[in-house]
Amino acid sequence: MLADFLFSFQSFNTFFNLFGYISFRSGLSLISSFFIVFLIMPYWISLQNRLFPSGQPIRSDGPVTHLSKEGTPALGGVLIIFSIVISTILWTASFSKFSYIVILSFVLFGLVGFSDDYLKIKHRRGVSSKIKFLFQIIITLFLLYLINQYIIDLTRLYLPFFKNFSLELGFFYIFFAIFVIVGSTNATNLTDGLDGLVSMPLIFVFLTFAVFSYIIGNAIYSEYLLLNFVPSSAELVIVCTASIGALLAFLWFNSHPAEIFMGDTGSQSLGGSLAVISILLKQEFVLAIAGGLFVIEAISVSIQVIYFRFTKKRFFLMAPLHHHYEKKGISEQKIVIRFWIVGFIFCLLALSLLKIR
């Protein structure tokens, strides 16, 4: 919107040519989303303290150190989504369908998360898992319909490590895509359990997909690196960098001890939107690798549930995995930093796929 308007002045001054470059606009989207969150967040925290003084409820069976977090505002995700949407709209060029479908995913998954957060704050009990799961599937099917109808054909699955090789899944791709989007939504949500834990790994993954978006949206680079070319997908760089800026600013307030949580509003919307980006780029396996930390957290919960069902005993002291280490006596800050390192390594592995073919 604003990018197109400013670029139209290029005939008056060559400076305005800059707004035609995605690298320049991606920097602007990061900066604008950062400052939207950074400047508004103190007022948003104060407003929540007045409207919802009870704040975030804390599980009584969790680590003892978490009891002090009772009452912390839990709607930071609302401001994260707001900043990402505004920055993306401002700096996306030529009405990019790619960017706007991701914006829609942010809003829809954010509404599901917001419903859960609001009910927890007001009534100390959120939306049931079955209802959340049902709405996630409905939203996913709606988004897949729009993508298939107006953007790209959703039948082909590209595999890493192979040159120009893909599988034609036909109708069965829908089931695979549902698994990817719903799985990513919930895996990210499960990881959001300690101050600052999920923010930095999400920043790493969004940065990874910013690189992939730029390359896959460029015919020359994608051909050189033997990646599938998806025309106009480079605009996804804007939404990725906007997400990075918003998360960096949020981390300023969410670092230990957290002044605010992102809640399900943030974690579900960010996880679901990342999956949508991976599907638009046809890089679903890159998401599984770059988001390896989220996958591990989700698997730890699955192991805990299955093991308890058959043995009536716990495999971990507590799931997800970060709580297991808390129960073992490791400090929250140390767990967070170590998980950040693991997340960073997974993203480096994902970026290595650019040349391993």
VEXBABA-873560 format. One record per residue: x negated, y negated, z of N, C-alpha, C in turn. Coordinates in pm, whole numbers, plus 32768, in hexadecimal, padded with zeros to 4 digits. Each point is the difference from the previous one (the first is absolute). Layout:
N
XYZXYZXYZ
...
***
This chain:
357
7FAC8078800080547F8880007FA97F838000
7FBF7FE280737FAA7F8B80087F87800F7FA4
7FCD807A7FF47F8C80197FA980217FDD7F70
8074802A7FD080287FE17F7680127F6A7FEC
803A7FBF806380167F6F7FF77F7C7FB67FF7
7FA1802180557F7F7FBC7FFF7FAF80207F82
800D807D7FD17FB780277F8780327FB37F86
807D7FD4800480397FB67F8E7FBD7F787FED
7FB37FD180637FBC7F807FF67F72800E7FC5
7FE180757FCB7F7980177FCC7FDD7FA27F8D
80647FD27FB77FE47FA47F917FD47F778031
801F7FDF807D7FD97F7F80397F768004803F
7FE08072803C7F7E800D80427FD880938003
7F85801D7FDF7FD2808B7FFA800180458088
80047FAF806C8005803B808680768060800E
80717FE07FC28079804F800F7FF780867FB8
7F9780137FB17FE880837FC47FE7806B806B
7FCE7FD280737FE3805E806D807A80518029
80777FC57FF3807A8044802B802A806D7F9D
7FB7800E7F968017806E7FA47FAD807B8022
7FA17FEF805C7FA7806F802780358046807C
800D80807FF58038804D80707FA27FFF8079
7F7D7FF67FE87FA17FFD806F80157F828054
801A7F907FBF80177F83804880848003804A
806780327FBF80848006803E800580648074
7FB1806B7FF57FFD8062806E7FC37FC2807D
7F9A7FAC7FED7FC67FB9807280647FA0803F
804D7FBC7FAC80667FA48033806D804B804C
802680757FCE8069804D80437FD080308089
7F81802780097FC9802B80817FFE7F8C8063
7FD17F8E7FD07FF47F8B8059808A7FCF802E
805D7FF77FA280857FCD80238048805C8061
7FFA80847FE98044805C805B7FBC7FFF808A
7F7C7FF280017FB87FF8808080317F898052
80067F8C7FC280237F88804B80957FFA8024
8055803E7FAF808E80078025800F804A8084
7FBE8075800A8008804F807B7FB67FB98071
7F897FD07FE57FAB7FC5806880417F858040
80417FAE7FAF80397F848033808A8013803F
804E805E7FCD808980128031800780638074
7FA2805E80078009806C8063800E7FCF8091
7FB57F9B802D80127FD4808C80907FD7801E
80417FBB7FA1808B7FD88013805E80787FFA
7FDE80627FAB8051807A7FF37FF880528081
7F8A8006803B7FEF8047807F80507FBA806E
7FF67F7C800580497FB28065809680117FF1
80307FFF7F83808F80107FE680318089802F
7FB280687FE380288086802B8001800D8098
7FA17FC080427FFC80048092807D7FC1803D
80377F9A7FBB807A7FC08031807C80517FDF
800580357F86807880497FD48006808E8036
7F8C804280047FFA808C802B7F968010806E
801A7FCD80777F9B8005806B7FD9808E8029
805680637FE67FDF808A80257F96803B7FA4
7FF97FCD7F847F9880297FA2800180947FDE
7F8980337FDC7FEF808A7FD3800980628076
805B80657FF78002806780697F8A805F7FF0
7FCB8033806E7F8D805A7FFF802980888038
7FD5806A7FBC80208088802D7FC0801B8088
804F803A805B7FCD801D80867FA180768003
800780567F977FAA80777FFC7F7D7FE97FB5
7FEA7F837FD57F877FE07FB67F8B7FE3805E
7F8F7FD77FC77F8D7FDC805480247F938064
7FCA800B8078801F7FA2806C7FDA7F717FD9
7F947FF27FB67FD17F7B7FD980647FB47FAA
806280487FC580617FBF7FA8806F7FBB804D
800F801E8081806D7FC6804E7FF57F688006
7F877FCD7FFA7FEB7F6F8004802F7FBB7F81
8018804F7F96802C7FC77F8080967FE67FFE
80488030806680917FED800880227F6C7FF4
805F7FE17FA7802E7F777FF07FBB7FB27F92
7F9D803D7FBE7FBB7FBC7F93805D7FEE7F88
80077F8B7FC480557FED7F897FDD80667F93
806780307FB97FEA80717FA5802D7FE77F72
80157F837FDA80327FE47F797F997FB57FAB
7F81801F80157F987FC07FAE800C80237F6E
803A80747FE28010802B7F7580577FA37FAF
805E7FBC804180577FA37FB97FAE7F917FBF
7FA37FC8804C7FAC7F937FCB7F9C80347F9A
7FD0807A80127FA5803D7F9E8045800C7F79
807980368000804C80107F83801C7F787FC2
802A7FA1805280207F7A7FCF7F887FC27FB8
7F8C8008803D7F887FC27FC57FD880467F7E
800B80857FFD7FDC804B7F88805E7FDE7F8C
80817FFB801E80647FE17F997FEA7F747FC8
7FF07F9D80587FED7F757FD47F817FF27FAD
7F92803680317F807FF27FBA800280487F79
803E80747FFC8008804A7F8180527FB47F99
80727FCB802B80547FB47FA47FB87F837FCD
7FB77FBE80587FBA7F857FDA7F9380197F98
7FB4806C800F7F8780117FB1800680707F97
807280447FF5801180627F9580247FB77F7F
7FC7802C7F9180167FBD7F808064804B7FA9
80487FB47FB0805480367F93806680668030
803D7FE68073806A805680357FDA80937FF7
7F9B802680477FCE80897FFD8062805F8044
8036805E7FB2805C806380377FBA80588067
7F7F80167FEC7FB48053805E80017FC2808C
7FE27F7F80077FF97FBE808280897FF98042
80667FE57FB180847FED803B803E8083802E
7FDE806F7FC48032808080317FBF80218086
7F817FD780117FBC80158080803B7FA4806B
80217F847FDA80427FA5805D8083803D8031
804B80397FA2807F804080247FEB80738062
7F95804D7FEB7FE2806E805B7FDD7FCC808B
7FB67F9280077FE17FC3808180807FDC804B
805C7FC17FB9807C7FD1803F80588074802C
801380627FA9805C806E801F7FCC80588072
7F82802A7FF77FC88050806D7FF47FAD8080
7FE97F7E7FEF7FFA7FA8807480867FF78047
806E80037FB480847FFB803E801C807C8054
7FD480747FCF8010807C804E7FB07FF58082
7F847FD37FF47FAC7FF1807680367F978060
80347F927FC880377F958055807880328051
805580507FC08074803880467FD380518079
7F9880507FEC7FCC8052806D7FC37FA9806E
7FB07F9D7FDA7FC17FA8806280687FB1804F
80657FCD7FBB80657FAD8042805080518066
8025807B7FD9804C8055805C7FAC8028807A
7F7E80157FEA7FA8802180717FF87F8A8061
7FF67F887FC97FF37F8A805480827FE3804C
807080097FBA80817FDC803B803C806F8056
7FF3807D7FD28043806F80447FA1806B8032
7F7B7FE67FF17F98805C8031800580887FBC
804380087F8F8007807D7FB480117FDE7F6E
7FA680347FAC80027FDE7F738057805A7FAC
7FF27FF37F7B804980527FA07FCC808E8007
805780627FF47FD6808C80077FA680227F88
7FA9806080127FA280287F978048802D7F82
806F80488011804B80337F8C803A7F8E7FAD
80367F9A8044803A7F8F7FB67F937FB17FB9
7F8E7FE880457F917FBA7FC07FCF804C7F85
7FF28082800F7FD280547F9380617FFA7F8A
80838002801D80657FF97F977FF77F7C7FB3
7FF57F9080487FF77F7E7FBE7F7D7FF27FB2
7F96803980337F817FFD7FB6800C80487F7B
804480707FFF8013804C7F8380587FB27FA0
806C7FC38032805A7FB27FAA7FB57F8B7FC0
7FB37FB880517FB17F8F7FCC7F9B80307F99
7FBF8071801E7F9D80387FA3803F80227F7B
807480408001804480247F8380277F847FB1
802D7F99804680247F827FBE7F877FC07FBD
7F907FFC80497F857FC57FC97FCC80517F89
80068084800A7FD180567F9380577FED7F84
80817FEC801580597FE57F8E7FD87F7E7FB9
7FE87F97804E7FD97F807FC57F7A800A7FB8
7FA18045803E7F7C80107FC2800B804A7F7C
804A806E8001800E80527F87804F7FB87F94
805F7FAF802B80587FBC7FA07FBE7F867FC1
7FB37FB5804E7FD27F7E7FD07F687FEF7FF8
7FB3805D80387F6F7FE980027FB380707FBA
7FF98077803B7FB3806D7FC4804D80838009
7FDA805D7FAE803D808480007FC880528074
8058803580547FD480498077800D80977FEC
7FAC80377FAE800280927FEE7F74803B8003
7F9B7FAD7FEF7F7780337FEF7FAD7FE6807D
7FB4806580277FAA7FF980767F6E80087FD5
7FB37F97801F7F727FFC7FDE7FAE80368074
7F9A804F7FDF7FAE804080657F747FC48002
7FCA7FE980777F767FCC80087F9C806C7FD9
7F857FD77FE97F90805A7FDF800480357F70
806E7FE47FB6800B80337F78800C7F8C7F9E
7FC580117F8980057F9A7F99807F80107FAD
80537F96800180777FFC7FAB8057807D800F
800E8030807A80538076801780757FDD805A
8076802D7FDA80777FE78051806280737FEF
805C8007805F806680697FFD80887FC17FE5
804D803D7FA780877FD47FE5805F804B805E
80347FB880658055803F806480947FF47FE1
80227FA47FA7808C7FEE7FDE80517FD68079
8074803D8012805B7FDE806D7FC3801B8089
7FA5806080087FC5802580817FA67F938039
7FDB7F9F7FAA7FAE7F918033804D7FB1806A
80837FFA7FF480527FB780607FEB8036808E
7FFE8084800D7FEC803D80837F757FE18037
7F9E80027FA57F777FDE80287FF97F70802E
80407FA47FB77FFD7F72802180467FE58085
806E8046801A80457FF180807FA480288073
7FB9806F7FED7FA2802F80667F947F978019
7FCC7FC37F937F957F9D800D80307F84804A
80737FCA7FD7802F7F82803A80308012808F
8055806280168034801880887F8E802B805D
7FA680537FCC7F8E802B80517FA67F8D8027
7FE37FA77FA17FAB7F8C801D80427FA28063
80837FEC7FF0804B7FA9805A7FF5802E8091
8014808180157FFF803580887F7380158036
7FA180237FA97F768013802E7FC57F7D8032
801C7F947FBA7FD17F7C802B80427FD98083
8080801E800B804A7FE0807A7FC7804C8078
7FDB807E7FEC7FC88051806D7F777FCC802D
7FB57FC67FA37F7A7FCF802080047F818051
806F7FB87FF8800D7F808045802280178093
7F9A80258050801A8020808C7FA37FBD8064
7F977FBF7FCE7FA27FB980577FEA7F747FCA
7FD17FA780557FEB7F757FD87F9A7FF97F8E
802F7FCF7F8C7FA77FED7F8E7FDF807D7FB2
80328074802B7FD5807E7FC2802280097F6D
807B7FE07FD9802B80197F777FDB7F8F7FA1
7FE87F8980347FED7F8B7FA97F84800A7FA8
7F8D801E803D7F8580027FB17FFD80727F9A
8029807B8023800780697F98805E7FD97F8D
806E7FBC8020805A7FD17F967FBB7F997FA7
7FB17FA8803D7FB37F9F7FB27FA180477FA0
7FBB806880317FA5804D7FAC804980407F8A
80768039801B804B80457F9680367F9C7F9A
80347F8F802F80307F997FA37F8C7FCB7FAB
7F8A7FF1803B7F8C7FD57FB47FDB80677F95
8007808080257FE6806B7FA0805F7FF97F8B
80807FEB801C80627FFA7F937FF97F7D7FB3
7FCC7F97803D7FE87F857FB47F98801A7F93
7F97804D80237F9980237F9E803A80587F92
804C80668027803C80597F9D80657FB57FA7
804C7FA5803B80627FB37FB37FBB7FAC7F95
7F937FC080277FB87FA97FA37FC880507F8A
7FCB8076801F7FC280537F97806A80417FA8
8066803A803D806780477FB380527F9F7FAB
80097F83802B80497F9D7FB37FAE7FC07F92
7F8280287FF57FA77FCA7F997FDB806E7F9E
80227FEF7F807FED80697F9C7F6D80267FF0
7FA67F9D80087F72801A7FEC7FC5804D8075
801A7FCF807A7FC9804080778038808C8015
8083800F7FEA803E808480157FCB80667F9C
7FE97FD37F867FCA805C7F9B7F7080278023
7FB17F9F802D7F75801C80227FF580628075
80597FF080647FFB80548077805B807B7FF5
803A80137F89805380767FE48079800A805B
803C7F8B801D807A7FFA804E80767FE57FA5
80768028802D80797FE47FB280197F6A7FFD
801E7FCB7F8A801C7F717FF180967FE88011
80227FA4805B808C7FDB8017800C7F6B7FE6
80357FD87F8C80087F737FDD804A7FAD8069
7FCB7F8B801C80397F9D805D7FF680268093
7FC98074801F7FF8802A808B7F987FB38050
7FA97FB47FBB7F997FB38047803D7F9B8060
807D7FD77FE680417FA0805A80168039808B
7FF58084800D800C803D80857F8D7FD5805C
7F957FCF7FC57F917FCC805180347F91805C
805D7FB07FCE80337F8E804D8047802F807F
805680647FF38049803180757FA180488061
7F99803F7FCB7F9D804380567FB17F9B8052
7FD17F967FC07FB27F9C804880587FAF805F
807F7FEB7FDA805C7FBD805C80138053807E
800780837FEF800E805B80727F837FFC8058
7F8C7FFA7FC17F837FF9804B7FFB7F808055
80257F907FC380007F818049805F80028077
807880357FEA80638007806C7FD180598072
7FC280717FDD7FD1805D80677F887FC9804D
7FA97FB77FBC7F8F7FC2804580307F9C8068
80617FAF7FD980367F9D805E804C80458071
804A80687FE0804A804980667FA080408065
7F9080347FCE7F9E803F80577FC67F9D8065
7FFE7F817FDD7FD27F97805B805380038082
8082801C7FF2805A80008073801A808E8035
7FE280647FAE801E808B80277F888047803D
7F897FC37FF97F8A803D803C801280098098
7FBC805F803B8013801E808E7FD57F8B805B
80547FD7806080898030801980637FBA7FA3
8056804C7FC380597FCD7F9880657F9B8037
800F7F927FB780687F9E8021808380237FBC
7FF980537F98807680277FB47FE380827FB6
806780517FE97FF6807A7FB280427FEA7F78
7FD4804B7F9B80437FF57F7E8082804E7FFE
800D80658056807B804E8006801680547F84
807080487FFF8025804E7F8A80197FA77F88
80297F84801980187FA27F927F837FF37FAA
7F8E7FF180417F837FF27FB67FC780827FCF
7FF6806380597FBD807D7FDA804A804B7F92
808680078009804B80477F997FFB7FB77F7A
800C7F7D80027FFF7FB47F837F7680057FBD
7F967FF8804E7F7980047FC97FDF808B7FC9
80248068804C7FE580877FD1805180247F84
80807FDB80008053801D7F8B7FD47FB47F85
7FD97F8380127FD67FAE7F8E7F7C802F7FC5
7FA6802F80557F8280397FD0801C80787FA6
805E80538029802380767FB0803C7FD77F7A
80537F998002803B7FCE7F837F947FCD7FA2
7F9D7FBA80377F907FD07FAF7FB580767FC2
7FE88068804E7FB880767FCC804E80437F8F
8083800080098053803D7F9880007FA97F82
80077F7C80127FFB7FA57F8D7F7D800D7FB4
7F93801980497F7C800E7FC27FE380907FD5
8059805D80257FEC808F7FE67F8280328046
7FEC7FD3807B7F8B80258051802C80328089
805D805D800080368033807E7F9680488053
7FA480477FBD7F998048804A7F9A7FA1803E
7FEE7F8C7FC27FA87F9B803A80397FD18086
80847FF3800880407FD9807D7FE68068806D
8009807F7FDC7FE9806C80617F727FFC8037
7FA07FD97FAA7F747FFB802B7FE37F7F804D
80257F8D7FC57FE77F7F8042804B7FF88085
807880388003804F8000807B7FED80808050
7F8A803A7FF67FE4807E804580187FFA8095
7FE47F8C803D80177FF0808F809380118022
80587FC67FAD8090800D8016802C80917FEE
7FC480437F9E8020808D7FE87FDC8055807A
7F8A7FE680387FD3804C807680607FE98076
80287F838014805D7FE2806D8085804A7FED
803380027F85807E80447FE47FF280978013
7F8F80377FD37FE9809080107FF780268094
7FC47FAA80517FF4801E808F808A800D8041
805E7FAD7FD3808980088035804280817FD2
7FED80237F81803A807C7FCB7FCB807A8049
7F7D800280187FC3807080498039800A808D
800D7F8C804180357FFF8088808E80388006
80547FD67FA2808C802C7FFF800A80957FE3
7FB9802E7F998008808D7FD97FC5805A806C
7F8F7FD880387FBF805180688058800A807D
803F7F918025805780018076807C80567FE8
80337FFB7F868079804E7FE07FE98095800F
7F88802E7FDE7FE4808F80057FC2802E8084
7FBB7FA880457FB8802A807A80337FBC807F
80517F957FF1802D7FB080717F8B7FBE804A
7F907FF27FB97F8A7FBC80367FD77F927F9F
7FAF7FA380327FD17F927FAC7F7780207FC7
7FF07FE87F7F7F7D80137FC17FA67F8B8024
80357F867FF97FB97F87802A80387FD48088
7FB17FB4804980327FCA807F807A7FA87FE8
7FFD7FB97F8D80727FAF7FD67FEC7FDD7F6E
806A7FFA7FB47FF97FDA7F74804A7F7B7FED
7FD77FAF7F9B7F9580137F9D7F748006803D
7F9F80187FAA7F798021802B7FC07F968058
801D7F7F7FE67FBF7F988050802A80088094
8079802F8019802B8011808B7FB980768043
7FDD80657FB17FB5807280357F7B7FD1803A
7FBC7FA87FB77F7F7FCD803080127FA38077
80707FB78003801B7FAD807680118056807C
804980707FF18016805C80707F7C803E802F
7F9F80077FA57F7E803880247FA87F998049
80327F85800B7FB97F9B804C7FAD7F9F7FAF
800780097F7B7FB57FA27FAB804B7F7B7FFC
7FB97F928009803F7F7D800580467FE07F7C
80677FAF800B804F7FDA7F8B7FAC7FBA7F97
7FAA7FA4802B7FAE7FB57FA17FA1805C7FB4
7FC7806280447FA3805B7FBF804880577F9A
8078802F8021804F80517FA280207FAE7F84
802A7F83801580257FAA7F8F7F8A7FEB7FA2
7F8C7FDD80367F8A7FE87FAC7FD7807E7FB5
8003807280447FD9807E7FC0806380257F91
807F7FE880168064801C7F987FEE7FA07F8B
7FDC7F84801C7FE27FA27F927F8E80357FA9
7F99803480427F8D80367FB6802B80747FA7
805280598038803280727FB280537FCF7F89
80557F9D801780517FC97F947FAB7FC37F92
7F967FBB80277FA57FC27FA07FB9806A7FAB
7FD6806D803E7FBD806B7FB7805E80407F9B
807C80158027806280397FA280137FA47F87
80037F7E801680107FA37F907F857FFF7FA6
7F89800E80397F88800D7FAD8007807D7FA9
8032806D80398010807B7FB280637FEA7F8E
806B7FB8801B80637FE47F977FC57FAB7F91
7FB07F9D80247FC17FAB7F9B7F99804D7FAD
7FC48068803B7FA180507FB58043804B7F8D
8084800E8006804880447F937FFC7FB07F7F
7FD97F80800A7FF67FAE7F877F9680377FA1
7F9D804480367F9480347FAA7FFA80987FFC
803E8044805F7FF980938002806C80377FA5
7FDD80117F82805A80397F9E7FB0804A7F98
***
